[in-house]
Structure formats: structure tokens, C-alpha cells
Amino acid sequence: MDQLPPRISQPAIFGLLVDSLAVRPSGADTAGLRLRLLDPATSWQALTDCALGQDALFPLIWALHRRSLLLPLPKAATHHRGGDHPTRALAAVYEQHLARLRAQRAQLVAIIAALSAAGIVPLMLKGARYLVAPVGPWCEARSMRDIDLLVRKHEAPAAMAALEREGYRSDRQFGPMDQHLPELWKEGCPSAVEIHIEALSFSARKLLATDVVWERATRVMTEAGAVLVLPLEWHLLHGLLNHQVSDRGHARRLLAIKALWEFAMLADALPEEAWRSIADHMAARDGADVLGSWLVQAATLLGLAYPSGVAVSAEARAHAQRTFAHAARPDWVRRGFFLADQLRFGFARETMAVRYGLAESDVSPLTAARHARFLMRYYRGQVLRRLTGRA
């Protein structure tokens, strides 16, 4: 997670956002929220700005529509006179989002066809899964920048070649990564494509190894060929670990509403035995508190019911409370904390060893200097913005 979520500076507006995104609101909850939204003191501009800053604007629009909470259009409003009405403006924005999703799906179908012709069956990671195997109506509100696909390591060169034959080109200044190959772009397509050879970064693979991801995957047919997807509980766990461990959200106490909402929507549909599988998996790898903290955050903010049989430790509850408190701290404090962790983790001996294919004992100050030179060249004047979460 390279961008620091905005500070929660307006608790009332933030409360409207998370209450709108509630997983299973009651009729009374919706009635009370309607009164708050109709209050003349409520700023719809502030609400949408808050949602946009939290990367949750499309989930907000979807949730408001689902609960019939969008403001009614004035009867006298014509198309022109009512063009700036919040409901009309949000509907237009959401239609643009849906159009982009349709374009992304068409792009993914073409990619699947190209890989299928090369004999490769990719595993759909993160949002790519929802384009071909959605798990509920809410999936349409989940936006994505990249299309992420996992292939076997020995298939990676053939996968890259197959997409290059389709007109994709890679970033020549791609940095040292242990998880995926250089980003691929094609003119006229909406998204970058990342061919992953590992399901997660090295730090998160300690909690969910790529071999386990392959073992759990199931086959799904699309119009362009076969793909693999994870069962819901393992898809949920992968998303959790991607945000909270790979992207350092847990260590940095980042309140990530979009990712938390996706987690809550998936979690709400899981049966007890599925919860038991991932809870036991995390407990056996000393990761129970990472799962527990997100359960507390989702329960507190989005009304997710705690799954029976999943223990949540005092430390997990305390971490969730620290995350809430951190989200309201002054920006200079949050940016300082963010920067310190980026530097500490990015230049750690273990990180340098993985990025440059070295033994930890061979990592030296020259290795750190090499990486610093790469960052300066790659971000070209944007290093400070990137490091402080402004990128």
C-alpha cells in the first residue's frame, strides 16, 4: 500500500460512510441512516469526498442504491436543471465505473484466450476473480487498477511471450521484485497486467505459501478457456494478507476501508467450517492476530458478526483500537510513522536479500546504495511523495 489513507478529520462524515457500507443493516438501521442523510446539515459533497479519499466511492454508491438511500430527484428537475443533483452525479460516476469494468472484463477474456492458446491456465488473483467468477452483486462495486494473474514459475516466460504477441509491452525500468514480473500495458486497454509467479510477497508467504494457494485452487470455465480461482475463504485470506502483510497495513496501522469492506462482504457469506479452516491455518503460523484485528475492525465499523469458533485475542482487539486511533492522528505523525516503516522494512537485510537474490550475509551498505539509486531513478523526483504516502 503505497498511499497513506486520509486522516479521519470529520468523524460524523466518516460515520455516515461506514454506516452506509454496513454488511447486514436492519430496517431500523436504514431508517435512522436515512434521517441522517436527509438532514440539511449533512454535506453530500463531504461524504463523497470522504469515500473517494478512502477509495470506497463505488462501494458507497452501490450500498446507497441497494438500501434506497440516494436522495430523490426533484420532480421538476429536467435533465439539464438536475444535472448537478447528488443522485444524478453519483449515477453518472457509477456508470463510468461499470463501463470500465466491462472493458476490463473484455481485456481479461482476451488475455485468458491468449494464455489458453499457450496451454496456460492462470489463477485469478484479487479483483480479477470477480470479473470472471463474481461471488455476489456487490462485486461490481469493487474497482481495480491492475489485472493480477498467477502462473507457475516455469510458465512465466511463455505467459509473457503470449501477451507480447497480443501487443502488450513491459516497463523497461521495472524494479527488483520477488512476486511478479514487469507490468504489461497494451494501448487501448484500461488496465496494466501483472503476471505473478508468487501469490504474495515474501513476508506474507510465511503465512500463506504459493504452493498452498495452488493446492486450494479450483477450476472454472469461461468463454475464453479455463481459469483457476480460490474457494471463498482462501480468497478472503489472500486478500487480507495482501493488504495487511504484503502491503504492511497491519504494521503501519492503516485503516483501509475499501479492503475492509471487501473482507466483510466475503466474510459474511462464510460457513463455520470455512472459518475454522483459515483460523486454524493462521493460528498454526502465528498470524491469528492479523486475522483477529481485521475481524474487530469489520465488526466495529461495518457490523460484521463475529464468526463462531474463531478466537479473537486481547492483542488483536488492542491493535484494532490502535488502528482506529492512528487514523485520527495528525498527518505529520501518520506520515512520519509511515515513512519510518517504509525505510525500516525496505532497507532491511532480509528485504534486500530477497529483492536482489542474495544471501542475507552478503547484503552490505553497497546493496542499500544500489537500491537507493534505483528508487531515485525509477521515481524521478517523486521519491519523497512516494515514501510519505502521497503517491
C-alpha positions in Angstrom: 0.0 0.0 0.0 2.0 3.0 -1.3 -0.6 5.6 -0.5 -1.5 6.7 3.0 -5.3 6.8 3.6 -6.5 10.3 4.6 -6.9 11.3 8.2 -10.3 10.8 9.7 -10.8 14.5 10.4 -14.7 14.5 10.3 -15.9 11.7 12.5 -19.6 12.4 11.7 -19.0 12.1 7.9 -16.8 9.1 8.3 -19.6 7.5 10.5 -22.0 8.1 7.6 -19.7 6.4 5.2 -19.1 3.2 7.3 -22.8 3.0 8.4 -23.8 3.2 4.7 -21.4 0.3 4.0 -22.8 -1.9 6.7 -22.8 -5.6 5.8 -26.3 -6.6 7.1 -28.2 -3.4 8.2 -31.6 -3.8 9.8 -34.6 -1.9 8.7 -34.2 0.3 11.8 -30.6 1.0 10.9 -31.5 2.1 7.4 -34.4 4.3 8.6 -32.0 6.0 11.1 -29.4 6.5 8.4 -32.0 7.9 6.0 -32.8 10.6 8.6 -29.1 11.5 8.9 -28.6 11.7 5.2 -31.7 13.9 4.8 -30.6 16.3 7.5 -29.9 19.7 5.9 -26.7 19.9 7.8 -25.3 16.8 6.0 -22.9 17.6 3.2 -23.1 15.1 0.4 -20.0 16.7 -1.1 -18.1 15.9 2.2 -19.5 12.3 2.2 -18.4 11.6 -1.4 -15.1 13.3 -0.8 -14.5 11.1 2.2 -15.5 8.0 0.2 -13.2 9.0 -2.6 -10.3 9.5 -0.3 -10.9 6.1 1.2 -11.1 4.6 -2.3 -14.7 3.5 -1.4 -16.8 5.7 -3.6 -18.2 2.9 -5.7 -19.0 0.7 -2.7 -20.8 3.7 -1.2 -22.9 4.3 -4.3 -23.7 0.6 -4.6 -24.7 0.4 -0.9 -26.8 3.6 -1.0 -28.6 2.3 -4.1 -29.1 -1.2 -2.5 -30.7 0.4 0.6 -32.7 3.1 -1.4 -30.9 5.8 0.4 -30.0 8.1 -2.6 -31.7 11.4 -2.4 -34.9 11.6 -4.6 -34.6 13.7 -7.6 -36.9 16.8 -7.6 -40.0 16.2 -9.6 -39.5 19.5 -11.6 -35.8 18.7 -12.4 -35.1 18.3 -16.0 -32.0 16.5 -17.3 -30.2 19.9 -17.6 -31.5 21.6 -14.5 -31.0 18.4 -12.3 -27.5 17.6 -13.7 -25.7 18.7 -10.5 -28.1 16.8 -8.2 -26.1 14.4 -6.0 -28.1 11.3 -7.1 -27.7 12.1 -10.8 -24.0 12.9 -10.4 -23.3 9.7 -8.5 -25.3 7.7 -11.0 -23.1 9.1 -13.8 -19.9 8.3 -12.0 -21.1 4.8 -11.3 -22.0 4.2 -14.9 -18.5 5.2 -15.9 -17.1 2.7 -13.4 -19.3 0.0 -14.8 -18.2 0.8 -18.3 -14.6 0.5 -17.2 -15.4 -2.9 -15.6 -16.9 -4.1 -18.9 -13.7 -3.0 -20.7 -11.6 -4.7 -18.1 -13.6 -7.9 -18.4 -13.2 -7.9 -22.2 -9.5 -7.3 -21.7 -9.2 -10.2 -19.3 -11.2 -12.6 -21.6 -8.7 -11.8 -24.4 -5.8 -12.5 -22.0 -7.3 -15.8 -21.0 -7.7 -16.8 -24.6 -4.1 -15.9 -25.4 -2.8 -17.9 -22.3 -5.1 -20.8 -23.1 -3.7 -21.0 -26.6 -0.3 -21.3 -25.0 -1.5 -24.1 -22.7 -1.5 -22.0 -19.6 -4.3 -22.0 -17.0 -3.9 -18.9 -14.8 -5.2 -18.4 -11.3 -7.3 -15.2 -10.8 -5.9 -13.1 -8.0 -7.7 -10.2 -6.2 -10.2 -8.3 -8.3 -9.6 -10.3 -11.5 -11.6 -13.1 -9.9 -14.7 -11.0 -9.7 -14.5 -10.3 -13.4 -15.0 -13.9 -14.4 -16.4 -15.6 -11.2 -18.2 -13.0 -9.1 -19.5 -14.1 -5.7 -22.3 -11.7 -5.2 -24.0 -8.5 -6.6 -21.5 -6.3 -4.5 -18.6 -7.5 -6.6 -19.5 -4.9 -9.3 -18.6 -2.1 -6.9 -15.0 -3.4 -6.4 -12.7 -1.3 -8.6 -9.2 -2.3 -9.6 -6.2 -0.7 -11.3 -4.3 -3.9 -12.3 -5.3 -7.3 -13.6 -3.4 -9.8 -11.4 -2.8 -13.4 -12.6 -0.8 -16.2 -11.1 1.1 -18.7 -13.2 3.5 -21.4 -12.4 7.1 -20.2 -12.4 8.1 -22.4 -15.3 5.2 -21.0 -17.3 6.1 -17.3 -16.8 8.3 -16.8 -19.9 5.6 -18.4 -22.1 2.9 -16.2 -20.5 4.9 -13.1 -21.1 5.6 -14.1 -24.7 1.9 -14.9 -25.3 0.8 -11.4 -24.1 3.6 -9.7 -26.0 2.3 -11.4 -29.2 -1.0 -9.7 -28.4 0.6 -6.3 -28.3 1.5 -5.9 -24.6 4.7 -4.1 -23.7 6.5 -4.1 -20.4 8.0 -1.3 -18.2 11.7 -1.1 -19.0 12.6 0.3 -15.6 10.8 -2.3 -13.6 12.3 -2.7 -10.1 13.6 -5.7 -8.2 10.5 -7.7 -7.2 10.1 -11.3 -5.9 6.4 -11.6 -6.5 5.5 -10.6 -10.1 7.1 -9.9 -13.5 7.2 -6.4 -15.1 3.9 -4.7 -15.6 2.4 -5.2 -19.1 0.4 -2.5 -20.9 -1.5 -2.5 -24.2 -2.7 0.6 -26.0 -6.4 0.9 -25.8 -6.8 -1.4 -22.8 -7.8 0.0 -19.4 -5.5 -1.9 -17.1 -2.0 -2.9 -16.5 -1.4 -6.7 -16.3 0.8 -8.3 -13.6 1.9 -11.8 -14.2 2.6 -13.2 -10.7 4.9 -16.1 -10.0 4.2 -15.9 -6.3 0.8 -15.4 -4.8 2.1 -12.9 -2.2 5.2 -11.0 -1.3 7.9 -12.9 0.6 6.8 -11.5 4.0 3.2 -12.7 3.5 4.2 -16.1 2.1 5.2 -17.1 5.6 1.5 -17.1 6.3 0.2 -18.4 3.0 2.7 -20.1 0.7 2.2 -20.1 -3.0 2.1 -23.9 -3.1 -0.8 -23.9 -0.7 -2.6 -21.4 -3.0 -2.2 -23.8 -5.9 -3.4 -26.7 -3.9 -6.6 -25.0 -2.9 -7.4 -23.6 -6.3 -10.5 -24.9 -8.3 -11.1 -24.9 -12.0 -13.7 -22.6 -13.6 -14.7 -22.4 -17.3 -15.0 -19.1 -19.1 -15.9 -18.4 -22.7 -12.2 -18.0 -23.4 -10.9 -21.0 -21.6 -10.3 -22.5 -18.2 -9.1 -20.5 -15.2 -8.5 -21.2 -11.6 -10.0 -19.4 -8.5 -9.6 -19.9 -4.8 -12.5 -21.1 -2.6 -14.1 -18.0 -0.9 -12.4 -18.5 2.5 -8.9 -18.7 0.9 -9.7 -15.8 -1.5 -10.6 -13.8 1.6 -7.4 -14.8 3.4 -5.3 -14.0 0.4 -6.9 -10.5 0.2 -6.4 -10.0 3.9 -2.7 -11.0 3.7 -2.1 -8.9 0.6 -3.3 -5.7 2.3 -2.2 -6.4 5.9 1.1 -8.1 5.4 2.4 -7.7 1.9 1.4 -4.0 1.9 2.2 -3.6 5.6 -1.2 -2.4 6.6 -1.1 -4.3 9.9 2.4 -3.0 10.8 1.5 0.6 9.8 -2.0 0.6 11.4 -3.6 1.6 8.2 -7.4 1.8 8.2 -8.2 0.6 4.7 -11.9 0.9 4.2 -12.2 -0.4 0.7 -10.2 -3.6 1.5 -12.0 -3.9 4.8 -15.4 -3.7 3.1 -14.4 -6.4 0.6 -13.3 -8.6 3.5 -16.5 -8.0 5.4 -18.7 -8.8 2.3 -16.8 -12.1 1.7 -16.7 -12.9 5.5 -20.5 -12.5 5.8 -21.0 -15.5 3.5 -18.6 -17.9 5.0 -19.9 -21.0 6.9 -18.4 -22.1 10.2 -16.2 -24.8 8.7 -14.6 -22.4 6.3 -13.8 -20.0 9.2 -12.3 -22.9 11.1 -10.0 -23.8 8.2 -8.5 -20.4 7.8 -8.4 -19.6 11.6 -6.6 -22.9 12.2 -4.2 -22.1 9.3 -3.4 -18.7 10.7 -3.0 -19.8 14.3 -0.5 -22.5 13.3 1.6 -19.8 11.7 1.4 -17.2 14.5 -0.9 -15.0 12.3 -4.1 -15.2 14.3 -3.8 -11.6 15.5 -3.7 -10.3 11.9 -7.0 -12.0 11.2 -8.4 -11.1 14.6 -7.6 -7.4 14.2 -9.5 -7.2 10.9 -12.4 -9.1 12.3 -12.6 -6.5 15.1 -12.3 -3.6 12.6 -15.0 -5.1 10.3 -17.3 -5.8 13.3 -16.9 -2.3 14.8 -17.2 -0.3 11.6 -19.3 -2.4 9.3 -21.4 -4.6 11.6 -19.8 -7.9 10.6 -21.0 -10.6 13.0 -18.1 -12.4 14.8 -17.8 -16.0 13.4 -18.4 -18.6 16.0 -15.4 -20.7 16.9 -12.8 -18.0 15.9 -11.0 -16.7 19.0 -10.0 -13.1 18.9 -7.2 -12.3 21.3 -6.8 -9.2 23.6 -3.8 -8.2 21.5 -5.9 -8.3 18.3 -8.6 -6.1 19.9 -5.9 -3.7 21.1 -4.4 -3.5 17.7 -7.7 -2.6 16.1 -8.2 0.1 18.6 -4.7 1.5 17.9 -5.6 1.5 14.2 -8.7 3.5 14.8 -6.8 6.0 17.0 -4.0 6.2 14.5 -6.4 7.1 11.7 -7.4 10.3 13.6 -3.8 11.4 14.5 -2.3 14.5 12.8 -1.0 14.0 9.3 2.6 14.7 10.3 2.6 12.0 12.9 1.0 9.4 10.5 3.3 10.3 7.6 6.4 10.1 9.9 5.2 6.6 11.1 4.6 5.6 7.5 8.0 6.8 6.3 9.9 5.2 9.2 8.3 1.8 8.4 9.0 2.1 4.7 12.6 2.8 5.3 13.0 0.2 8.0 11.3 -2.6 6.0 12.5 -1.5 2.5 16.2 -1.5 3.5 16.1 -4.4 6.0 18.7 -7.1 5.4 16.0 -9.7 4.7 14.2 -7.5 2.2 17.4 -6.6 0.3 18.4 -10.2 0.1 15.1 -11.2 -1.4 15.0 -8.3 -3.9 18.5 -8.8 -5.2 18.8 -12.6 -4.9 21.5 -12.5 -2.3 22.2 -14.4 0.9 21.5 -12.2 3.9 25.1 -12.4 4.9 26.0 -10.8 1.5 23.8 -7.8 2.0 26.0 -4.7 2.5 25.8 -1.0 2.5 26.6 -1.2 -1.2 23.4 -3.2 -1.7 21.4 -0.4 0.1 23.1 2.2 -2.0 22.2 0.2 -5.2 18.6 0.1 -4.1 18.6 3.8 -3.3 19.9 4.6 -6.7 17.2 2.5 -8.3 14.5 4.4 -6.3 15.9 7.8 -7.3 16.0 6.8 -11.0 12.6 5.0 -11.0 10.5 7.7 -9.3 12.4 10.6 -10.8 11.7 13.4 -8.4 8.7 11.7 -6.7 10.7 9.8 -4.1 9.6 11.9 -1.1 5.9 11.8 -2.2 6.1 8.0 -2.6 7.8 7.4 0.7 5.4 9.6 2.6 2.3 8.0 1.1 1.3 10.9 -1.2 1.9 9.0 -4.4 
